[in-house]
Amino acid sequence: MVLSELRPGEKARIVDFSRVHEVVQHRLMYLGMKDHSEIWLRRKLPFGGPYMVMMDGQGIGIRAREAQRIRVERR
């Protein structure tokens, strides 16, 4: 499954985010995202807006098209 399929409040573990654009991938890695990191979806903003996720105590906004490329597994 992918990050965009999670419901608000659900926790997941990142399986793979290599399909994300290389520049965005590097920015996410600088923020601490890596394979097997645990995240939870805080909220989906309306009208195709970004996804707000929490990871290691910090909030991160991820574009909808990037959220569709991050593979996760529910916890």
N, C-alpha and C positions, 0 to 999 in steps of 0.2 A: 504494500500500500504506500501511498505518498502522503506527505505532510498536509496537503490540501484536503484530504479525506477525513482528517481528525475532526472531532467535535470540540467546541470550547470546553476546557477543563480536563481533557484527556491527556494522559502522559504517554510518551513514546520514547523509543531509543532510535537514534539515527543509525541506519544501516549503510547508506551510501549517498553521497551528494556529489559524485564526480560528474554527473550530467549537467550540473549548474555551470553557467558561464565562468570561465577561468578567473576573470577579475573579481567577480562576486564570490567565487569560491575562496580566493585568497583573503578577501575582507572578512568572510565568515570565520575562517581559520584564525585570523588575528583576534577575533572576538571570543575565541575559545571553542568554536564548533569543530568537532572531529567525529569520526566514526565511533559509534557506541556511546556518544554523549546522550544524557537523558534530558529531554525537553518536555514542556507541556504547553499546549495551545491555550493562550489566554483569551484571545478573541479573534474573530474574522471581521474585518471592517466591510461595510456594505459597498455595493456597486463595483465589485472587483478590486477593492482596495487591498492594502497589505494585510498580512497575517501577523498578529502580535504573539510572539512566543517568549517563554521564560526559560533561561538556561543558566545554571550556576549563579542564580540570584540576580541576573540582569535581564532586562527586557530588550528584545530585538524585533524590529519590523522587517518582514521579508515580503517581497513582491509576490503577487499571486502566481505569476508564471514561474518564478523560482521555486515556490512552495510545491508546484506540480512536478518538480524534478528531483525533490529530496525524498528518497525512500526511507521509510521508518517502519518500526514494528511496535504495535501497541504494547503497553505495560499492563 
